[in-house]
Amino acid sequence: MPMTTPTLLVLGRAEVEACLDWESLMRSQRAALIAVSDGTAVLPARLLVPGADDQVAFCYAARLSPESPAVSKFGCVSPRNLTVGLPTISAVVTVLDDTTGFPRALLDGSAITEQRTAAASAVAIATLLPGVGPRTEVVVIGAGVQAAAHIRVLHEALGVRRFSVGGASAEEAEAFVERHGSALPDVTITPLRSRDETARATRAATLVITCTSSRTPVIENEWISDDTLVVSLGSFAPDRCEVPTALVGRAVTVVDSRPDALTDAGCVVGAVAEGLLTESDITEIGDLLRGVAALPIGGPILYNTIGVGTQDAAAALSVLEVAATRGIGRSIAL
């Protein structure tokens, strides 16, 4: 049987974005999180490569199941990019053919990372905060691409309308509101200009989202009431701890992957080291999604996500399905 020449489908950022929508992304992320918890996924440990200027390069690789294509994402978190007007996260995603193992597609990973992360948060929020909607008061700490993506998905998929946003300074928060405040109809985004304003808004909020790369907490345990859900994205490495360990120990703690959280999520690692949290205290969101675990009652809820490779795999395969249907992207011979 004659061999065909393998080809590689290449999709840039605009092409990837044309293949993404919140409904399909949330569906893919639900499947990705369940695959982690039910043991279907093939999920090796991720690789972190620290660099200068607070950079952290990362590599995720996964299969949604042993029969699924292998997908890897290689990228970097570069906090200093904010000073030159570039996104702090950049990446490329490679999908291998599930039969030959040859590279099948190369995709811009920035849009996938931004949107799959926000979509997965929306899945978790809808599960952990069933009443989320127009009356929900949301505080977002962080003024980068993840803050914007989370506001979009919470509004467009879950109907949230009221947000307060805090950054590293009053100017950063105000600049965020100026950039994004008029982009969504029927949405109010209020800048938090001081620590006192942030504390007051956080105490009144039902949902608090932290999406920074901070090594130290950006909120205080005392700011969080017992009926608040905190979603932390920035404790993605052992030395990143954007929420206080005291809050982790006090809260009902939910994660995307228990083994990864115990080694890589800075706030979880710290809480365990201080004797405030044990492995048995941690619930995986996938177990809640598939109905094999119940959420403990009492205290605030913390959902800490470091991101797992199955999320990228599910999102990338969803993109490729749409691209094939619409004829998006260009193929090159290998």
N, C-alpha and C positions, 0 to 999 in steps of 0.2 A: 504493500500500500504506500503510495508516494507521500512524503512528508510535506506539510505545508509550512511556509515560512512564518514563524511567530511574529505577531505584531503587538505593539504597545500603544494603548489608547492614552492620550495626554489631555488632561483637562486643567485649564488655568482657573484662577479664582472666580472670575465672572461666570465661566461655564459650570463650575461646581455650584455656585449660588443659584444658577438657573435650574438646577436639579434638586434643590432643597426646599422643603416646606415644613412647617411646624407639625402638621398632623402625621406625616410619614416619618419625620424624625422622632417624634415622641413614641410612635409605634416601634420603630427600630430600637430605640433606647430601652424601652420596656423589655423587649426580647433580649437585648444585650445584658441587662442587669439580672434577669431571670436565669440566663445561661450561666452566669457566674455562680449563682447560688445553688442551682440544681445539679451542678457538676458536668453539664454538657460541654461547656467551653474548654478550649485548650488555652491556658493563660499562664505563660511563663512570667517570672518576675521581670518587672520593667528595669530599665537601665537608666541611671542618672549620672551625668558627667558634669560636675561643678566647674565653673570657669571664673575668669576675672570679672570685676565690676558686677558681682552678684548674679552673674549668668548661671543658668542650669540648663544644659542640653539633656534631652530625654529620648528614649527609644522604647516604644511599645510594640509588642508583636502578639498576635492572637489568632485563633480560629473560633468561630461561633460554635462549631462542632468539629469532630475529627474529619468529617467529610467536606467541610466548608473550605473555601479558599483561605490561605494564610494572608494576613494583612499586617503591615508594619507602618508605624509612623515615627519619623525622625524629625526632631525640631528643637527649639530652644526658647526658654523664657529669658528675656533680656529687659529688665526693668528700666534701664537707662534709655531705651528706645523712646520713651515718653518725651524726653527732652528734645528729640529731633523729629517728633511728629510721626513716628512709626509705631505699629502695633507691638506690644510687648511679647506676643507669642507668634512664632512662625514655624511652619512645618511642611513636610511633604509626606504623602501617603502612597505606599506601594501595595498593589494587590497582585498576588501570584495566581496563575491559572491552577485550578484545583486538580487538573489531570496531568499536565506536563510539568508544572512547577515553574514555567517561564513567567517572567513579569508580564502581567496582563494589562495593568493600568498604572499610570502615575498621575496623582491628583494633588492639586494645591491643598495643603492640610490646614491652612489658617482658618478658612471658612468652615471646614468640617469641625475643627476643634471648638471654635467659637459657638457654633450653633448646636452641635451635639451635646456640649456641656450644658448649655442653657436648657435644651430639650429634656435632658436627663434630670436636671433640677426640677423642671416643671412636673415630670412624672412623679418624682419623690414628694414634691410639695402637695400635689393633688392627693397623694396617698396619706401623707402625714398631717395635712391640714385640710380636711375634707370641705370645710366651709369657705375656702379661699374664693374671692370674687370681688366685685366692685367696691364693697365696703372695707376690704382688707387694707390696713395701713402697713406699708412696706418701707423699711429702711435698707438702703444699699450702701455699704461701706466699700469704697473703691470707685474710681472714675475712669476705668479703662473699657476695653472692648467687651469684657464679660459683664460689666455693669449694664452696658447698653443692650447686649443680647438678652440678658435676664429680664430687663424691663420690657423688651419687645415680646418675648414669649409669654410672660406673665399677663401682659395686656391682651395680646392677640389670641392666645390659647385658653387663658383662664379668666379673662375679663377684669383684671386688676386695673385700677385707675389712679391710685394715689401713691406716690413715691417720694421719699426724701433721700437725697444722695450726699454722702460725705466723701471728701478726698483727702489728700495729704495736706491741703491748705484750703482756705476759703476761696482763693482764686481758682484752684483746680475744680472745686465743686461748682462754682459759678460758670466756669468755662464749659463744664460738662452739660449743665442745664442749657446754656446758650446753644451748644451744638445739637442737643437732642430734644430740647423741650418742646419744639414745634413739630417734631417729626411724626408724632402719633396724635390722632384726634382724640378728644375726650380724656386726655391724660394730664395730670398735674405732677410736675417734678419740682420739688423744692430743694434748693441747695442748703446744706448744713455748713454754716460758716465758722463754727467753733466747737470745742469739745463739750461745752455746756449744752449747746443746741443738739449735738449728737446724742448726748446722754438723755435729754428730755424726749427726743423723738424715739429713741430706742426703747425707753421705758414704756412708751405708749403704743409701740408697734406690736402687731400680731406675728409679723414675719420679718426677720432680719437676715440679710444676705451679706456675707463678707467675701469679697473677691479681690484680695490684695496679694502681694508677695512678701508680706511683712514677716520678720523673724520674731516679732513680739506682738502681744495682743493689741488689737485695735478697738476692742470693746471691753467692758468690765463685767464681771460676773453679776455685780449688783444692779446693772442696768437691765438685766433680763428677768422678766416675770415668769411665773410658773406656767402660764398659758401661751408662751411664745415659742415659735419654731425658729431656730437658727440654722441657716444653711452656710457652711463654710467650704469655700473652694480653694483657699490659698494655703492651707496647711498641707501642701502637696509633697513635702520632703521632710526628713527628720529634723532639720534645722529651721523649719518654717512653722510658726505657731501663732496664727492670727486671732485665735480665741483662747481665753485663759484656761489653764488646766483645771482650775476650780470649777468652771462651768461644765467642763467635760465630765468631771466627777459627779456633779450634781444632776446633770441632765440624763434623760433617756437617750443613749447614744446609738445612732444608726449610721452605717457606712455602706459604701458600694461593694467593697471586698474586705472581709475581716482580716485575712492574712496580710494583705497589702497595707491596711491601716495600721496594723500592729508593728510594722517595720518602717513605714514611710510617712505616715501622717503625723506631723510634728506634735500637734496637740494631743493626739491619742497616745503616742509614744511617751510624751511627758507625763500624762495623767497616770499611765500604767507604772512608770518609773517612780512616781510619787505615792503609789499605793492608793490612788483615788479611783481606779478603774481596773477591772479584770477582763480577761477575754470573754468570760461568760456573760458579762454585762453588755456586750456589743451585739446588736442585731443587724443582719444584712437586709438591705432594702429589697433585694430579690426574694427573700423568704416572705416578706410582707406582701409583695406583689403576687406571689403564687399561693398565698393563703396558708402557708405551713407554719407561720409564726404569728404571735399576737404582740402588739406593742404594749410594753409595760406602762402602767398608769402612774402618774405622779411626777411633778416637776416639768421643766421645759424640755423640749426635744431638740437635740443637735443632730443634724445630718451633715456628716463630714465626707466629702468626696475628693479623692485624689485623681479620679479618672482611671479607667482600665481599658486595656486594649480591645476588649469586645465592643466597647462603645464606638471606637473608630472603625472596627471591622463592619459592624452593623450599618453605620452611617455610610461608609464607602460603598458597600454593596447596594444600598438603597440608591445612592447617586448613580451607580453604574446601570442599574435597572432603568432609571429614567433616561439616562444618556442614550442607552441602546434604543429605547422607544422613540426618542425625539431626534436621533442622529446627531447628538452633540459631541464635540471633541474631534480630535484629529488622530489618525493612526499612523505610526511609523514602523517600518520593518526593523526587526532586530538582527 
